[in-house]
Amino acid sequence: MQKFARRLKQGDEVAYLITFIFAASIIVITALLVYELYTGSALTRERFGLRFLTSSTWDPVALDFGALPFVYGTVVTSILALLIGVPLGVGAAIFLSELAPPRISDGLAFLIELLAAVPSVIYGLLAIFTLVPLMREYIMPFLESTLGFIPLFQGPAYGVGMLTAGVILAIMILPFLISISREVLLAVPREQREAALALGATRWEMAWHVAVPYARAGIFGSIFLALARALGETMAVTMVIGNDPKINASLFAPSYSIAAVIANEFSEATGNLYISALIELGLVLFGITIIVNAIARLLILATTGGRTH
Amino acid sequence: MFTLTGVCAFVAVGVLFFILGYLLWRGAGSLNLAFFTELPKPVGEVGGGFGNAIVGSAKLLALASAIGIPIGFIGGVYLAEFGGKTPGFVVRYTTDLLNGVPSIVMGIFAYAIIVLPMKHFSTLAGGIALGVMMVPITVRSTEEFLRAVPQSLREGALALGASKWKAVTTVVIPAAMRGIITGIMLGIARVAGETAPLLFTAFSNQFWNSSLREPTASLPVMIYTYAISPYEDWHQQAWAGGLVLLSLVLIANLTARFVFPHKHAGS
């Protein structure tokens, strides 16, 4: 008790209490966020139940809400982003960690990280005026003439659509893929590399057969982190996906994502049920990204043994 | 094979230079004094500017800083200096969780706690959305830089008879100050470009406005609205806006790199 009184006089307990209150407020804010998402979507959760996730009708006039087209658009564009972004990103990370001299590697890594600082509305702005015409005039017709026998690459080329959204997302997730993959590759112990070289491996064999497998969990972590980004990305996708709540096999077709529909319809939504449906979409998006993020953190933690980013 | 990986790296860097170059090319032409000082003109009239949006963004960022910096900074001090094992873990985990929340969901949150009770869009709601986004960014960088302060400095202060909070406030925090300020600057730069959480919180506004209770225009939302409009002269303005926004963000990041060389940007 006397010790406590002395500590109190010295101010330690007060300082502890003050910092604790601020730290606890972070927990309160997060809890409040989950609570608001949960209660805000109560109307549609009670009315539609699980059908909300399986129905593909989104008709605000008839008050019939199904999230499937948005979930489909979100998942397909994110998978496309990974298919395009992962080879590029991991390739670049291998170059930066294995081949480039340290100074050049650091400089390039910094430039690539600057890409992460570019606001998403600017990616969208550029995409509307450069990528969309490019896709419409050249890339989509080319894909249709060469791979058109696959249903994925059929149909009219509007320029906007899932493929365009996937490309822009791939570019946006590159910095996350590259900087974390590079870090885990750089953390591969020197002995592993030297052992491979001593056994007569070429530098490429060392990189591909020793360093990459060693850093595998961390690289997968970066992929999941990038996936979480892609799933929650709003502005750039909203500007190029075409905003049409339909499920189409063709990647050329306009689609819609969860984040995009919230961005477009929230400020104009009238009626409690409509708002509730949009908030439930937010809840779904929140749930998915939290799970994907958690997997990413576990994987990165497993390789680096500490906190990265 | 290595050549191929080199191509990958240069594609990534090339995209950055393409973004910079293209924005400069399209935006510089429409950048003039009126862009910074005038109100947007109605459709069909030539001229006008993003003056109110620039002021609006400044106000939103000031509000966001007023919320995000104290909570983030003191929260970070707690984690680095005072947090015990279990409470520290819980706070750190929650911060990571908050950091992963998509920005559009942050907009829904601010809508639910501010716009719904007030029954109209407001600068306040937008500022709170951005402020909450700043919290996890600030917490992390503060904790990281405080942890980088050598243990011997703390021990030296304590050995001289300072109490723990004296040691933290007069020795440890000053030693980490430069890094902490860098982190805060990067946090502001990061939320400065956020559009999604403002769409249905701060909304937009055609006029100058001073009250925090009114909706306000902001640079990112204006860029968005003008970019998706069908009018050619609006597109010009969107390019100019994009150039201004990107310049601000990149200057903040480059300054951070210059002031604090081994802290990477964008984290």
Chai-1 contact restraints between the chains, C-beta under 6 A:
chainA,res_idxA,chainB,res_idxB,connection_type,confidence,min_distance_angstrom,max_distance_angstrom,comment,restraint_id
A,Q10,B,S163,contact,1.0,0.0,6.0,A-B,restraint_1
A,G11,B,W165,contact,1.0,0.0,6.0,A-B,restraint_2
A,D12,B,S163,contact,1.0,0.0,6.0,A-B,restraint_3
A,D12,B,K164,contact,1.0,0.0,6.0,A-B,restraint_4
A,D12,B,W165,contact,1.0,0.0,6.0,A-B,restraint_5
A,A15,B,W165,contact,1.0,0.0,6.0,A-B,restraint_6
A,Y16,B,F82,contact,1.0,0.0,6.0,A-B,restraint_7
A,T19,B,I74,contact,1.0,0.0,6.0,A-B,restraint_8
A,T19,B,V77,contact,1.0,0.0,6.0,A-B,restraint_9
A,T19,B,Y78,contact,1.0,0.0,6.0,A-B,restraint_10
A,T19,B,F82,contact,1.0,0.0,6.0,A-B,restraint_11
A,F22,B,I71,contact,1.0,0.0,6.0,A-B,restraint_12
A,F22,B,I74,contact,1.0,0.0,6.0,A-B,restraint_13
A,F22,B,G75,contact,1.0,0.0,6.0,A-B,restraint_14
A,A23,B,G75,contact,1.0,0.0,6.0,A-B,restraint_15
A,A23,B,Y78,contact,1.0,0.0,6.0,A-B,restraint_16
A,A23,B,V91,contact,1.0,0.0,6.0,A-B,restraint_17
A,S25,B,I71,contact,1.0,0.0,6.0,A-B,restraint_18
A,I26,B,G75,contact,1.0,0.0,6.0,A-B,restraint_19
A,I26,B,T94,contact,1.0,0.0,6.0,A-B,restraint_20
A,I26,B,T95,contact,1.0,0.0,6.0,A-B,restraint_21
A,I27,B,T94,contact,1.0,0.0,6.0,A-B,restraint_22
A,T30,B,T94,contact,1.0,0.0,6.0,A-B,restraint_23
A,T30,B,L98,contact,1.0,0.0,6.0,A-B,restraint_24
A,L33,B,F109,contact,1.0,0.0,6.0,A-B,restraint_25
A,E36,B,F109,contact,1.0,0.0,6.0,A-B,restraint_26
A,E36,B,A112,contact,1.0,0.0,6.0,A-B,restraint_27
A,G40,B,A112,contact,1.0,0.0,6.0,A-B,restraint_28
A,L88,B,C8,contact,1.0,0.0,6.0,A-B,restraint_29
A,G91,B,T5,contact,1.0,0.0,6.0,A-B,restraint_30
A,G91,B,C8,contact,1.0,0.0,6.0,A-B,restraint_31
A,A92,B,C8,contact,1.0,0.0,6.0,A-B,restraint_32
A,A92,B,A9,contact,1.0,0.0,6.0,A-B,restraint_33
A,A92,B,A12,contact,1.0,0.0,6.0,A-B,restraint_34
A,I94,B,T5,contact,1.0,0.0,6.0,A-B,restraint_35
A,F95,B,T5,contact,1.0,0.0,6.0,A-B,restraint_36
A,F95,B,G6,contact,1.0,0.0,6.0,A-B,restraint_37
A,F95,B,A9,contact,1.0,0.0,6.0,A-B,restraint_38
A,L96,B,A9,contact,1.0,0.0,6.0,A-B,restraint_39
A,L99,B,F2,contact,1.0,0.0,6.0,A-B,restraint_40
A,L108,B,V13,contact,1.0,0.0,6.0,A-B,restraint_41
A,L111,B,V13,contact,1.0,0.0,6.0,A-B,restraint_42
A,L111,B,L16,contact,1.0,0.0,6.0,A-B,restraint_43
A,I112,B,A12,contact,1.0,0.0,6.0,A-B,restraint_44
A,E113,B,H264,contact,1.0,0.0,6.0,A-B,restraint_45
A,E113,B,A265,contact,1.0,0.0,6.0,A-B,restraint_46
A,E113,B,G266,contact,1.0,0.0,6.0,A-B,restraint_47
A,L114,B,L16,contact,1.0,0.0,6.0,A-B,restraint_48
A,L114,B,N253,contact,1.0,0.0,6.0,A-B,restraint_49
A,L115,B,L16,contact,1.0,0.0,6.0,A-B,restraint_50
A,A116,B,G266,contact,1.0,0.0,6.0,A-B,restraint_51
A,A117,B,V249,contact,1.0,0.0,6.0,A-B,restraint_52
A,A117,B,N253,contact,1.0,0.0,6.0,A-B,restraint_53
A,A117,B,A265,contact,1.0,0.0,6.0,A-B,restraint_54
A,A117,B,G266,contact,1.0,0.0,6.0,A-B,restraint_55
A,P119,B,G193,contact,1.0,0.0,6.0,A-B,restraint_56
A,V121,B,T195,contact,1.0,0.0,6.0,A-B,restraint_57
A,V121,B,P220,contact,1.0,0.0,6.0,A-B,restraint_58
A,V121,B,I223,contact,1.0,0.0,6.0,A-B,restraint_59
A,V121,B,Y224,contact,1.0,0.0,6.0,A-B,restraint_60
A,I122,B,G242,contact,1.0,0.0,6.0,A-B,restraint_61
A,I122,B,L246,contact,1.0,0.0,6.0,A-B,restraint_62
A,L125,B,A227,contact,1.0,0.0,6.0,A-B,restraint_63
A,L125,B,A238,contact,1.0,0.0,6.0,A-B,restraint_64
A,L125,B,G242,contact,1.0,0.0,6.0,A-B,restraint_65
A,I128,B,A227,contact,1.0,0.0,6.0,A-B,restraint_66
A,I171,B,V15,contact,1.0,0.0,6.0,A-B,restraint_67
A,L174,B,A12,contact,1.0,0.0,6.0,A-B,restraint_68
A,W204,B,M1,contact,1.0,0.0,6.0,A-B,restraint_69
A,W204,B,F2,contact,1.0,0.0,6.0,A-B,restraint_70
A,G232,B,P102,contact,1.0,0.0,6.0,A-B,restraint_71
A,T234,B,I104,contact,1.0,0.0,6.0,A-B,restraint_72
A,T234,B,A196,contact,1.0,0.0,6.0,A-B,restraint_73
A,M235,B,T195,contact,1.0,0.0,6.0,A-B,restraint_74
A,M235,B,A196,contact,1.0,0.0,6.0,A-B,restraint_75
A,A259,B,I104,contact,1.0,0.0,6.0,A-B,restraint_76
A,I262,B,I104,contact,1.0,0.0,6.0,A-B,restraint_77
A,A263,B,I104,contact,1.0,0.0,6.0,A-B,restraint_78
A,A263,B,A196,contact,1.0,0.0,6.0,A-B,restraint_79
A,A263,B,L199,contact,1.0,0.0,6.0,A-B,restraint_80
A,F266,B,F200,contact,1.0,0.0,6.0,A-B,restraint_81
A,S267,B,F200,contact,1.0,0.0,6.0,A-B,restraint_82
A,I279,B,I108,contact,1.0,0.0,6.0,A-B,restraint_83
A,G282,B,V105,contact,1.0,0.0,6.0,A-B,restraint_84
A,G282,B,I108,contact,1.0,0.0,6.0,A-B,restraint_85
A,L285,B,P102,contact,1.0,0.0,6.0,A-B,restraint_86
A,F286,B,V105,contact,1.0,0.0,6.0,A-B,restraint_87
A,T289,B,G100,contact,1.0,0.0,6.0,A-B,restraint_88
A,T289,B,P102,contact,1.0,0.0,6.0,A-B,restraint_89
A,N293,B,G100,contact,1.0,0.0,6.0,A-B,restraint_90
A,H309,B,S267,contact,1.0,0.0,6.0,A-B,restraint_91
